[in-house]
Amino acid sequence: MSKLLLVLLCCVAVSCVSEKPLEDVPASPQSPEKSAASDTPKNGAPAAEAVREAPIPHPSSDCQSLPAGIKLPYYISSASVVVIGFLKTCQTEDGSEGFQRGSSWTAMGFPCTAGRGRIDKKGDNTPSVVTFHLQNSCPMQPGRTEDVEAAVRQKLPIPGDSRLIAYYPLSVDYWEFAETPEADVGYRPEIYTPDAITQNWQKFTTKGEPLKLRLYGRENAWEPGRKLYEVEAQMVPEGRSRFRLQVNAAKVLSEDEKAVVRERCEGLRPKRECGQVFGP
């Protein structure tokens, strides 16, 4: 009985010595992400709060402007295109006129600048009347909107997220030849005075000398304001029955300039419908 008790006491003693205490058990290793997240910088600010979102920009910072001295509508002579304006306008922080970031814009071209303008004559060798058709369907140059965008962006720093939404022709409402007395309402310039036929028309057909004229009209679209443009141009012959319009300059008329042109129109005899062009 005493031997059995001794054996039991020895087994208990050995078991107690071989078992390690809990605080000595090594902890399981932490993952790097967990360790980094639990670290605290020396300045006392938690790492998760050290990275903050950028401040929200002021709403007016979305209002952009073109370089100083460039005011829309703007004529680009190298492209024969007028940049009309942006659909969403605004004022920059300094009070200048601007456009909203990403706003679409519109442009205007001129009929028959790609050629194929039709010429009609009454009479053969020495016609009594020669008519040049400048209807809106006459092709323009540039002809494609992507070509217009490329040409305009070479001259104006229009942001890439602002796209050309409409490109349309000048709608000719009134015209005047620069070197002859002919002038009228409409889109079909005509030569009919004897001197113009025997001199200007003959030089146009035999020597290829251009016919200089002034065109007045508006954008053929829904652009607000309906500004009246003056276009200095010339018609260049392309064979005996075709012409090409070459634009030299274009601008928006002020109210005073518009009144001067209207006075010339109202002075024509017989009386023309000048109110259709210049208003009542």
Sequence and secondary structure as in RCSB ss.txt:
>XXXX:A:sequence
MSKLLLVLLCCVAVSCVSEKPLEDVPASPQSPEKSAASDTPKNGAPAAEAVREAPIPHPSSDCQSLPAGIKLPYY
ISSASVVVIGFLKTCQTEDGSEGFQRGSSWTAMGFPCTAGRGRIDKKGDNTPSVVTFHLQNSCPMQPGRTEDVEA
AVRQKLPIPGDSRLIAYYPLSVDYWEFAETPEADVGYRPEIYTPDAITQNWQKFTTKGEPLKLRLYGRENAWEPG
RKLYEVEAQMVPEGRSRFRLQVNAAKVLSEDEKAVVRERCEGLRPKRECGQVFGP
>XXXX:A:secstr
 HHHHHHHHHHHHHHHHHS  GGGS      HHHHHHH   TTS  HHHHS       GGGGEE   TT  SSEE
ETTTTEEEEEESSEEE TTS EEEETT  EEEEE TTTTS EEEEEESSSS SEEEE   TTS  SS SHHHHHH
HHHTTS   TT  EEEEEEEEEEEEEESSSS EEESS  EE SHHIIIIIIHHHHHT   EEEEEEEEESS  TT
   EEEEEEEEE SSSEEEEEEEEEEE  HHHHHHHHHHHHTSSS   THHHH  
